């Protein structure tokens, strides 16, 4: 016997009061929507159009996908992409690890934890430009405080790192500075996640004879998966948008050692005046971030615990 379709009754008409409330709601949203269209939507659309031209700030000519083809064959772009991958693959896990360790240590409620939370979070309140200026002084290879400490520890003069001044260590030094600056911010997120874990889960684990490591691996880590997921997305996006610390400390050098995608886009657009080519690189960067975010978003169903 065929299932009888459930007949839908006539739609209820909105009352005059409901209509007025709906209109009022749309009017409240209208300024924000107009601002989004003017300052975000239109620039995004125009940027996409410019990526298919040779626009230099004054005149333009449609060139199709020539900018995209040129981009993938350009050695400077290739080096910037490789540098960005190295930066992301090092800064993201180190930031997550350090911020998680700080959160676990300070969540125990030890004496003076509020003070240490403030100390850990304080670098995040400072602009990256100021942090970069301080880092240049701290990592100065001749008379910098860090190398002076290494001398006291017995490191030979010839073995002292050159930090920002060497192509071998410059990008790694940038990673160290960035991880130190942003770890406090993500530490706060992890502390919030730790506070949300029900205490009875730890009590049940203790009754089952679990030690500290087993409680972390079987209780803390699975329950922190939503926070870890969000921190991972934020840090990956930030790692592909790094610019200010590079511009302040190394300006992409020595050579091309610290040239990353956003810095290369800046150079092409505002130093070489190749706006079309820079727009093509910007949309390539956009696609990278979009694909990584979508992969993570789809993968969260497998490893994010929402119970």
C-alpha positions in Angstrom: 0.0 0.0 0.0 1.5 3.3 -1.0 2.2 5.7 1.7 -0.1 8.6 1.8 1.6 11.9 1.5 1.0 14.2 4.4 -0.9 17.1 3.2 0.5 20.5 4.2 -1.9 22.9 5.6 -2.0 26.5 4.4 0.8 28.7 5.5 0.0 30.9 8.4 0.2 34.6 7.5 2.4 36.8 9.5 0.7 39.2 11.8 1.3 42.9 11.5 3.5 42.9 14.6 5.6 40.0 13.2 6.1 41.8 9.9 7.2 44.9 11.8 9.7 42.9 13.8 11.0 41.2 10.7 11.5 44.5 8.9 13.2 46.0 12.0 15.6 43.1 12.1 16.5 43.4 8.4 17.0 47.2 8.9 19.4 46.5 11.8 21.4 44.1 9.5 21.3 46.4 6.5 24.3 48.7 7.5 26.5 45.7 8.2 25.5 44.1 4.9 26.2 47.3 3.0 29.6 47.6 4.6 30.4 44.0 3.8 29.5 44.5 0.1 31.4 47.7 -0.2 34.5 46.9 1.8 34.7 43.1 1.3 32.5 41.8 -1.5 33.4 44.4 -4.2 37.2 44.3 -3.5 37.2 40.5 -3.7 35.4 40.5 -7.0 37.7 43.3 -8.4 40.8 41.5 -7.1 39.7 38.4 -9.1 39.2 40.4 -12.2 42.6 42.2 -11.7 44.3 38.8 -11.5 43.5 38.2 -15.2 45.1 41.5 -16.2 48.5 43.2 -16.2 47.2 46.1 -14.1 50.1 48.2 -12.7 48.1 50.8 -10.8 47.5 53.1 -13.9 46.6 51.0 -16.9 45.6 47.4 -17.5 45.2 44.9 -20.3 43.4 41.5 -20.1 46.0 38.7 -20.2 43.8 35.6 -19.2 45.6 33.1 -17.1 49.0 34.3 -18.0 49.7 35.6 -14.5 48.9 32.2 -13.0 51.1 30.4 -15.5 53.9 32.8 -14.8 53.5 32.4 -11.1 54.1 28.7 -11.0 57.2 29.0 -13.2 58.7 31.8 -11.2 61.6 30.8 -8.9 60.9 33.6 -6.4 57.3 32.4 -6.0 58.5 28.8 -5.7 61.0 29.7 -3.0 58.3 31.8 -1.1 55.9 28.8 -1.2 58.6 26.4 0.1 59.5 28.8 2.9 55.8 29.2 3.8 55.4 25.5 4.0 58.4 25.1 6.3 57.1 28.0 8.4 53.6 26.5 8.7 54.9 22.9 9.4 57.1 24.2 12.3 55.2 27.1 13.8 51.8 25.4 13.9 52.7 22.3 15.9 55.2 24.2 18.1 52.5 26.8 19.0 49.9 24.1 19.8 52.4 22.2 21.9 53.7 25.2 23.9 50.2 26.7 24.5 48.9 23.3 25.6 51.8 22.7 28.0 51.3 26.2 29.5 47.6 25.5 29.9 48.2 22.2 31.6 50.7 23.6 33.9 48.7 26.7 34.9 45.4 24.9 35.2 46.5 23.0 38.2 45.8 26.0 40.4 49.3 26.4 41.8 50.3 29.4 43.7 51.0 32.4 41.5 49.2 30.9 38.5 47.4 34.2 37.8 50.7 36.0 37.6 52.2 33.4 35.2 49.1 33.5 33.0 49.5 37.3 32.7 53.2 36.9 31.9 52.5 34.2 29.2 49.7 36.3 27.7 51.4 39.6 27.8 53.4 39.2 24.5 50.1 38.9 22.7 49.1 42.4 23.8 52.1 43.8 22.0 52.1 44.5 18.3 54.2 42.2 16.1 56.2 45.2 14.9 57.3 46.0 18.5 58.0 42.3 19.1 60.1 42.2 15.9 62.2 45.2 17.0 62.8 43.6 20.4 63.7 40.3 18.8 66.3 42.0 16.5 68.0 43.3 19.7 67.8 40.0 21.6 69.1 37.9 18.7 71.8 40.3 17.6 74.7 37.9 16.7 77.5 40.0 18.2 76.4 41.6 21.4 72.9 40.3 21.7 71.8 39.0 25.2 71.0 35.5 23.9 74.4 34.9 22.3 76.0 36.4 25.4 74.3 33.7 27.5 75.4 31.1 25.1 79.0 32.3 25.5 78.7 32.0 29.3 77.5 28.4 28.7 80.7 27.6 26.9 79.6 27.8 23.2 82.6 28.7 21.0 82.5 32.0 19.2 82.6 30.4 15.8 79.6 28.2 16.7 77.3 31.0 17.9 74.2 31.2 15.7 73.8 34.2 13.4 70.0 34.1 13.9 68.3 36.6 11.6 71.6 37.3 9.8 72.1 33.8 8.4 70.1 32.1 5.7 70.3 28.8 7.6 68.7 30.1 10.8 66.7 33.2 9.8 63.4 31.5 9.2 63.7 29.3 12.2 64.4 32.4 14.3 61.2 33.9 13.0 59.4 30.8 14.0 60.8 31.0 17.6 59.7 34.6 17.9 56.2 34.0 16.6 55.6 30.9 18.7 56.7 32.8 21.8 54.3 35.7 21.0 51.2 33.8 20.1 51.4 30.9 22.5 49.8 32.9 25.4 46.7 33.6 23.3 46.0 30.0 22.5 46.9 29.0 26.1 43.8 30.9 27.2 41.7 28.9 24.7 43.1 25.6 26.0 42.6 26.6 29.6 38.9 27.3 28.8 38.7 23.8 27.2 40.3 22.3 30.3 37.8 24.0 32.6 34.9 22.6 30.6 36.0 18.9 31.2 33.7 17.3 33.8 35.5 16.4 37.0 33.7 13.1 37.3 35.6 11.8 34.3 38.9 12.1 36.1 37.4 10.6 39.2 36.2 7.6 37.2 39.7 7.2 35.7 41.3 7.3 39.1 39.0 4.6 40.4 40.0 2.5 37.4 43.7 2.9 38.4 44.7 5.3 35.6 48.0 7.2 36.1 48.5 10.9 35.1 49.6 10.0 31.5 46.7 7.6 31.0 44.2 10.2 32.3 45.7 12.8 29.9 45.6 10.5 26.9 42.2 9.0 27.5 40.3 11.9 29.1 42.0 15.2 28.7 43.2 14.9 25.1 39.9 13.6 23.6 37.8 16.2 25.5 40.1 18.9 24.3 39.6 17.9 20.6 37.1 20.7 19.8 39.5 23.3 21.2 42.5 21.7 19.5 40.5 21.7 16.2 39.8 25.4 16.5 43.4 26.3 17.5 44.7 24.2 14.6 42.6 26.1 12.0 43.5 29.5 13.5 47.2 28.8 13.6 47.3 27.4 10.1 45.5 30.4 8.6 47.8 32.7 10.5 50.8 30.8 9.3 49.9 31.5 5.7 49.2 35.1 6.4 52.5 35.9 8.1 54.0 39.2 7.0 54.7 41.8 9.7 57.4 40.0 11.5 59.2 39.2 8.2 58.9 42.8 7.1 60.3 44.1 10.4 63.1 41.7 11.0 64.5 40.3 7.7 62.6 41.9 4.8 62.6 38.5 3.1 66.4 37.9 3.5 69.1 37.0 3.8 68.7 36.4 0.1 65.3 34.7 -0.2 65.6 32.7 3.0 62.5 34.2 4.7 60.5 35.3 1.7 57.0 33.9 2.2 53.8 34.2 0.1 52.3 37.3 1.6 55.6 39.1 1.6 56.1 38.1 -2.0 52.6 39.4 -2.8 53.5 42.7 -1.1 56.8 43.0 -3.1 55.1 42.3 -6.4 52.2 44.7 -5.8 53.8 47.7 -4.1 57.5 47.5 -5.1 57.3 46.1 -8.6 53.8 47.5 -9.3 52.6 44.3 -10.8 49.1 44.4 -9.3 47.7 41.7 -11.6 50.4 39.2 -10.9 50.2 39.9 -7.1 46.4 39.4 -7.3 47.0 36.0 -8.9 49.3 35.0 -6.0 46.8 36.3 -3.5 44.0 34.1 -5.0 46.3 31.1 -5.0 47.0 31.7 -1.3 43.2 32.0 -0.8 42.7 28.6 -2.4 45.3 27.0 -0.2 43.7 28.3 3.0 40.2 27.3 1.7 41.3 23.8 0.8 43.1 23.2 4.1 40.1 24.6 6.1 37.6 22.4 4.2 39.8 19.3 4.7 40.0 20.0 8.4 36.3 20.7 8.6 35.4 17.4 7.0 37.9 15.6 9.1 36.6 16.9 12.4 33.9 14.3 12.3 36.5 11.6 12.7 38.7 13.0 15.5 36.7 15.8 17.2 34.8 14.6 20.3 31.6 16.5 20.8 30.1 14.4 23.6 
